Amino acid sequence: MKIETSLMEYLLKMRGTTAGSPPRVSNEEVFWSWIGALLGIGAIACIGAQFFSGHDLSLMIGSFGASAVLLYGAPRSPLAQPRNLLGGHVISALVGVICWQLFHAVPGLAQTLAVATAIALMHLTRTLHPPGGATALIATLGSQEIQRLGFWYVLMPATLGPLILLVVALLVNNLSRSRRYPESWF
């Protein structure tokens, strides 16, 4: 009977709450989120094309799209603050590169350990940034170009890209009277 009760309680947790959908943000918030993402991702794309094209270096990685959602769509979120943005990507990139170098013979193991370890280290360093998990994963399943970068991946793109996003977030998120960024630096 105890097992059945525990199982039922466990399954009931999966119902969610009755809170419903989150409220819609104002058109002004939609506008500033769009402008920020346009300029942030656009800056990475332009700088990458201008300075790194033809050098086997890539400045753009997929996890930056998720960072843009946090920085420009939810700038007050603790997960969007500079410490989390920079620390999350750098720590995760470092973990991803190390896992690939140690376990590349078993790609699934490298990928699994990279994401799990990145999450644990982001928690321990108070730098949790969900796109960091993707940054770690990209280091282990990215193209040969990404994997050839080795530890350069930590600097380029995993540090430089978020720095560009941060500069744009500082400029754009503080233009609107309804926004302030960052909430905290460290």
C-alpha positions in Angstrom: 0.0 0.0 0.0 2.8 2.4 0.8 4.4 1.9 -2.6 1.1 2.5 -4.4 0.7 5.8 -2.4 4.2 6.9 -3.1 3.8 6.1 -6.8 0.5 8.0 -7.0 2.0 11.0 -5.3 5.0 10.9 -7.7 2.7 10.7 -10.7 0.4 13.5 -9.5 3.4 15.8 -9.5 3.4 15.6 -13.2 0.0 17.2 -13.6 1.4 20.7 -13.2 -0.5 23.5 -11.5 -3.6 25.3 -12.5 -1.8 28.6 -12.9 -2.3 28.5 -16.7 -0.2 30.1 -19.3 2.2 33.0 -18.5 0.8 36.4 -19.2 1.6 38.0 -22.5 4.2 40.7 -22.4 3.6 44.2 -23.8 4.3 45.1 -27.4 7.1 47.3 -26.1 8.8 44.2 -24.5 8.3 42.3 -27.7 9.9 45.1 -29.7 12.9 45.4 -27.4 13.4 41.7 -27.3 13.3 41.6 -31.1 15.7 44.5 -31.5 18.2 43.0 -28.9 18.2 39.6 -30.6 18.5 41.1 -34.0 21.5 43.3 -33.0 23.2 40.7 -30.7 23.0 37.8 -33.1 23.6 40.1 -36.0 26.8 41.5 -34.4 28.2 38.0 -33.9 27.4 37.1 -37.5 29.0 40.3 -38.9 32.1 40.1 -36.7 32.5 36.5 -37.5 32.2 37.1 -41.2 34.5 40.1 -41.2 37.3 38.8 -39.0 37.2 35.1 -38.9 36.0 33.9 -42.3 38.5 31.7 -44.0 40.5 31.0 -40.8 38.8 27.7 -39.8 37.2 29.6 -36.9 33.5 29.9 -36.2 32.2 32.7 -34.0 28.6 31.5 -34.2 27.3 28.5 -32.3 23.7 27.4 -31.8 23.7 27.9 -28.0 23.9 31.7 -28.6 20.3 31.7 -29.9 19.2 30.4 -26.5 21.4 33.0 -24.7 19.7 35.7 -26.8 16.3 34.5 -25.6 17.4 35.0 -22.0 19.3 38.2 -22.5 16.8 40.1 -24.6 13.6 38.2 -23.8 14.0 37.8 -20.0 16.8 40.3 -19.0 15.8 40.2 -15.3 16.1 36.4 -15.1 19.0 35.3 -12.8 20.0 33.0 -15.6 20.5 36.0 -17.9 22.9 38.0 -15.8 26.5 38.6 -16.9 28.1 36.1 -14.4 25.8 33.4 -15.6 26.1 34.3 -19.3 29.9 34.4 -19.4 30.7 31.8 -16.7 28.1 29.3 -18.0 29.5 29.4 -21.6 33.2 29.4 -20.6 32.9 26.6 -18.0 30.7 24.5 -20.3 33.0 24.9 -23.3 36.0 23.9 -21.1 34.1 20.8 -19.9 33.0 20.0 -23.4 36.5 20.1 -24.8 38.0 18.1 -22.0 35.3 15.4 -22.4 35.8 15.2 -26.1 39.6 14.9 -25.8 39.3 12.2 -23.1 36.3 10.2 -24.5 36.1 10.9 -28.2 36.4 7.2 -28.9 32.9 6.8 -27.3 31.0 9.9 -28.6 27.9 9.2 -26.6 29.8 9.0 -23.4 31.7 12.3 -24.2 28.4 14.0 -24.9 26.6 12.7 -21.8 29.5 13.5 -19.5 30.0 17.0 -21.0 26.4 18.1 -20.4 26.0 16.5 -17.0 29.3 17.8 -15.7 28.7 21.3 -17.2 25.4 21.5 -15.3 27.1 20.4 -12.0 29.9 22.8 -12.4 27.6 25.7 -13.3 25.6 24.9 -10.2 28.7 24.8 -8.0 30.0 28.1 -9.4 26.6 29.8 -9.4 26.9 30.4 -13.1 23.9 28.3 -14.3 23.0 29.4 -17.8 20.9 26.8 -19.7 22.5 27.5 -23.1 25.8 26.4 -21.5 24.6 22.8 -21.7 24.4 23.2 -25.5 27.8 24.8 -25.6 29.3 21.7 -23.9 27.3 19.4 -26.2 28.5 21.3 -29.3 32.1 20.8 -28.3 31.5 17.1 -28.4 29.3 16.7 -31.4 30.2 19.7 -33.5 31.9 19.6 -36.9 35.5 18.6 -37.3 36.2 22.4 -37.6 34.8 22.9 -34.0 36.7 19.8 -32.7 39.9 20.9 -34.3 39.8 24.1 -32.3 40.4 22.2 -29.1 40.8 24.7 -26.2 40.6 27.6 -28.7 36.8 26.7 -28.6 36.7 28.1 -25.1 38.0 31.5 -26.2 36.5 31.5 -29.7 33.5 31.2 -29.8 32.5 30.4 -26.2 34.0 33.6 -24.6 34.0 36.1 -27.5 30.4 35.4 -28.6 28.8 35.9 -25.2 30.9 39.1 -24.7 29.4 40.5 -27.9 25.9 39.5 -26.7 26.6 41.1 -23.3 27.7 44.4 -24.9 24.5 44.5 -27.0 22.4 43.6 -24.0 23.9 46.5 -22.0 23.2 48.9 -24.8 19.7 47.8 -25.9 18.2 46.7 -22.6 18.8 50.0 -21.0 17.2 52.1 -23.8 13.7 51.3 -22.6 12.4 52.9 -19.4 10.8 49.6 -18.5 14.1 47.7 -18.6 17.3 47.6 -16.6 20.2 45.3 -17.3 22.0 43.8 -15.5 20.3 43.1 -12.2 23.7 42.1 -10.8 27.2 41.6 -12.2 28.6 39.1 -9.8 
